[in-house]
Structures are given as structure tokens and as C-alpha cells.
Amino acid sequence: MNTEFWISELGRLYERSTEAIDNEQSDAIEPLADEFNETLSQLKEEFPDNPIVTSTDPVEAYTEGTSGKMAGMDAYAPPRRRDEALHEIRSRCEKMANAIGFELPELETGSRSPNRMVMVSVDSRQETTQEVHQDVTVESIQNMIQTLPRATEEKEELQELLGEFRAEVEGEQDEPRLRQILSKANEISSDVATQMAVLGLTHGATSVLGL
């Protein structure tokens, strides 16, 4: 198989691991880890001089079994699936794609549709704002934008949209304008648009999120 095939595998694995994360498909951990490790091995042969690729570690699908004594009896904890393995596959695909200049595909799965950002179901808006979304800040979104595998122009546009969105949610909150900004951001990155929508929720813009 040629270099282009193994590079394209990064895109496929990135999409598939994202779908598995979104849909909580733990049964996908083993096959995706195996496929990622095979792809990684081939990419290391294709790019022996790329420090990012060569330093990337394989992904372990299972934890190691452990043994010991408990209450005077031998105890054994069998290996278990590593749920974080899916996140490792996704992030390592993204890291290597950036390193070799490969643009990952825009995700267009059902869970990554434009409506994903407004599908928030809660019993208490205030509790959700405090407990779920307290870590989403303008700074964290700015950092996310910087790490995206996107062209510089697209990143700059996202930063501008974020600035406009921040001004709106911290001001009078023109709802049509907020929806317009989110829609434009979503055309570039659904992840960033989702985080911006969450930021809107923390500022009380619940109507924009469909709550």
C-alpha cells in the first residue's frame, strides 16, 4: 500500500473514533486501536524523519491485569477496556495529521450535525451552567481554535466570530445575531461552535440553545 493510503487512514480513524466517542461505542475500542497501531507502524516507516510521527506511541485497548491480596485472600483484577483509548486515537491522529500537513475531513455525522450544539436536555438551567459548563471560557475556546487542523484564514475567522459572539453574550444578546454567528462558526468547526454555544449558556443565552 502506498503512502497516500496510510495518510488517508488518519482521516478515517479520526472520524470513526469521534463517532465512537459521541455514541459511547466501547465495543469499537479494540478494532480501532488495532487499526490505529497498524497505521502508526506504517507511517513511521513512511516518515522516518518526522519527530512527531516517530515519537507517537501505540494505543493500548486494555489495561493490564493486576493481582494482590485482600483480606487474606488472593485477588485478581482482570484487564478492562480503556475508554480513554478512543480519545487517544483521535488526538494522536490529529497530531500526526498536523505534523505531515494532512487536513483532516470535516465531520458530518449525525451527532456532529449543526443541531448538535442545541441538543442540551437538563432539569435545571442554573445547575447545568454551574456543574457542566463551568470550564468553558473564551480562553479555552481560543486555545481550541489554535490547535485545529484548519487553514490560518479559517482560524482567524473563528477568532473573529468568537470575539463577536463574546460581545453579544456579554451585551444585550441579540438572538438572531447570536444564531448567525454560531451558524458561521459551525461551517468551519462544529466543535468550536458547540463550545461557543455552551459559552452562551453560561451567560444566560438559553433561548439560542433551544432550551
URBELLIN-V177048 format. One record per residue. N is the residue number from 0. RES is the residue in three letters. D_CENTER is the distance of its C-alpha to the mean C-alpha in whole Angstrom. Layout:
# URBELLIN-V177048
n=N res=RES d_center=D_CENTER
n=N res=RES d_center=D_CENTER
This chain:
# URBELLIN-V177048
n=0 res=MET d_center=29
n=1 res=ASN d_center=28
n=2 res=THR d_center=26
n=3 res=GLU d_center=24
n=4 res=PHE d_center=23
n=5 res=TRP d_center=21
n=6 res=ILE d_center=19
n=7 res=SER d_center=19
n=8 res=GLU d_center=18
n=9 res=LEU d_center=14
n=10 res=GLY d_center=13
n=11 res=ARG d_center=14
n=12 res=LEU d_center=13
n=13 res=TYR d_center=9
n=14 res=GLU d_center=10
n=15 res=ARG d_center=12
n=16 res=SER d_center=9
n=17 res=THR d_center=7
n=18 res=GLU d_center=10
n=19 res=ALA d_center=11
n=20 res=ILE d_center=9
n=21 res=ASP d_center=9
n=22 res=ASN d_center=13
n=23 res=GLU d_center=13
n=24 res=GLN d_center=15
n=25 res=SER d_center=16
n=26 res=ASP d_center=19
n=27 res=ALA d_center=17
n=28 res=ILE d_center=16
n=29 res=GLU d_center=19
n=30 res=PRO d_center=20
n=31 res=LEU d_center=16
n=32 res=ALA d_center=17
n=33 res=ASP d_center=20
n=34 res=GLU d_center=19
n=35 res=PHE d_center=17
n=36 res=ASN d_center=20
n=37 res=GLU d_center=22
n=38 res=THR d_center=20
n=39 res=LEU d_center=20
n=40 res=SER d_center=23
n=41 res=GLN d_center=24
n=42 res=LEU d_center=22
n=43 res=LYS d_center=24
n=44 res=GLU d_center=27
n=45 res=GLU d_center=26
n=46 res=PHE d_center=25
n=47 res=PRO d_center=27
n=48 res=ASP d_center=28
n=49 res=ASN d_center=24
n=50 res=PRO d_center=23
n=51 res=ILE d_center=19
n=52 res=VAL d_center=20
n=53 res=THR d_center=23
n=54 res=SER d_center=21
n=55 res=THR d_center=18
n=56 res=ASP d_center=19
n=57 res=PRO d_center=19
n=58 res=VAL d_center=17
n=59 res=GLU d_center=19
n=60 res=ALA d_center=19
n=61 res=TYR d_center=21
n=62 res=THR d_center=23
n=63 res=GLU d_center=26
n=64 res=GLY d_center=29
n=65 res=THR d_center=31
n=66 res=SER d_center=35
n=67 res=GLY d_center=37
n=68 res=LYS d_center=40
n=69 res=MET d_center=39
n=70 res=ALA d_center=43
n=71 res=GLY d_center=45
n=72 res=MET d_center=43
n=73 res=ASP d_center=41
n=74 res=ALA d_center=37
n=75 res=TYR d_center=34
n=76 res=ALA d_center=31
n=77 res=PRO d_center=29
n=78 res=PRO d_center=26
n=79 res=ARG d_center=23
n=80 res=ARG d_center=20
n=81 res=ARG d_center=17
n=82 res=ASP d_center=14
n=83 res=GLU d_center=12
n=84 res=ALA d_center=13
n=85 res=LEU d_center=10
n=86 res=HIS d_center=8
n=87 res=GLU d_center=10
n=88 res=ILE d_center=11
n=89 res=ARG d_center=7
n=90 res=SER d_center=8
n=91 res=ARG d_center=11
n=92 res=CYS d_center=11
n=93 res=GLU d_center=10
n=94 res=LYS d_center=12
n=95 res=MET d_center=15
n=96 res=ALA d_center=14
n=97 res=ASN d_center=15
n=98 res=ALA d_center=18
n=99 res=ILE d_center=20
n=100 res=GLY d_center=19
n=101 res=PHE d_center=17
n=102 res=GLU d_center=15
n=103 res=LEU d_center=12
n=104 res=PRO d_center=13
n=105 res=GLU d_center=12
n=106 res=LEU d_center=11
n=107 res=GLU d_center=14
n=108 res=THR d_center=13
n=109 res=GLY d_center=15
n=110 res=SER d_center=12
n=111 res=ARG d_center=11
n=112 res=SER d_center=14
n=113 res=PRO d_center=15
n=114 res=ASN d_center=17
n=115 res=ARG d_center=13
n=116 res=MET d_center=14
n=117 res=VAL d_center=17
n=118 res=MET d_center=17
n=119 res=VAL d_center=18
n=120 res=SER d_center=20
n=121 res=VAL d_center=22
n=122 res=ASP d_center=26
n=123 res=SER d_center=26
n=124 res=ARG d_center=24
n=125 res=GLN d_center=25
n=126 res=GLU d_center=24
n=127 res=THR d_center=21
n=128 res=THR d_center=21
n=129 res=GLN d_center=22
n=130 res=GLU d_center=20
n=131 res=VAL d_center=17
n=132 res=HIS d_center=16
n=133 res=GLN d_center=18
n=134 res=ASP d_center=15
n=135 res=VAL d_center=14
n=136 res=THR d_center=16
n=137 res=VAL d_center=17
n=138 res=GLU d_center=17
n=139 res=SER d_center=13
n=140 res=ILE d_center=12
n=141 res=GLN d_center=15
n=142 res=ASN d_center=13
n=143 res=MET d_center=10
n=144 res=ILE d_center=12
n=145 res=GLN d_center=14
n=146 res=THR d_center=11
n=147 res=LEU d_center=10
n=148 res=PRO d_center=12
n=149 res=ARG d_center=14
n=150 res=ALA d_center=18
n=151 res=THR d_center=19
n=152 res=GLU d_center=21
n=153 res=GLU d_center=18
n=154 res=LYS d_center=16
n=155 res=GLU d_center=20
n=156 res=GLU d_center=20
n=157 res=LEU d_center=17
n=158 res=GLN d_center=18
n=159 res=GLU d_center=21
n=160 res=LEU d_center=20
n=161 res=LEU d_center=18
n=162 res=GLY d_center=22
n=163 res=GLU d_center=23
n=164 res=PHE d_center=21
n=165 res=ARG d_center=22
n=166 res=ALA d_center=26
n=167 res=GLU d_center=26
n=168 res=VAL d_center=24
n=169 res=GLU d_center=26
n=170 res=GLY d_center=29
n=171 res=GLU d_center=31
n=172 res=GLN d_center=28
n=173 res=ASP d_center=29
n=174 res=GLU d_center=27
n=175 res=PRO d_center=27
n=176 res=ARG d_center=26
n=177 res=LEU d_center=23
n=178 res=ARG d_center=22
n=179 res=GLN d_center=23
n=180 res=ILE d_center=21
n=181 res=LEU d_center=18
n=182 res=SER d_center=19
n=183 res=LYS d_center=19
n=184 res=ALA d_center=16
n=185 res=ASN d_center=14
n=186 res=GLU d_center=16
n=187 res=ILE d_center=14
n=188 res=SER d_center=11
n=189 res=SER d_center=10
n=190 res=ASP d_center=7
n=191 res=VAL d_center=10
n=192 res=ALA d_center=12
n=193 res=THR d_center=11
n=194 res=GLN d_center=11
n=195 res=MET d_center=14
n=196 res=ALA d_center=16
n=197 res=VAL d_center=15
n=198 res=LEU d_center=17
n=199 res=GLY d_center=20
n=200 res=LEU d_center=20
n=201 res=THR d_center=21
n=202 res=HIS d_center=23
n=203 res=GLY d_center=25
n=204 res=ALA d_center=24
n=205 res=THR d_center=23
n=206 res=SER d_center=25
n=207 res=VAL d_center=23
n=208 res=LEU d_center=20
n=209 res=GLY d_center=23
n=210 res=LEU d_center=24
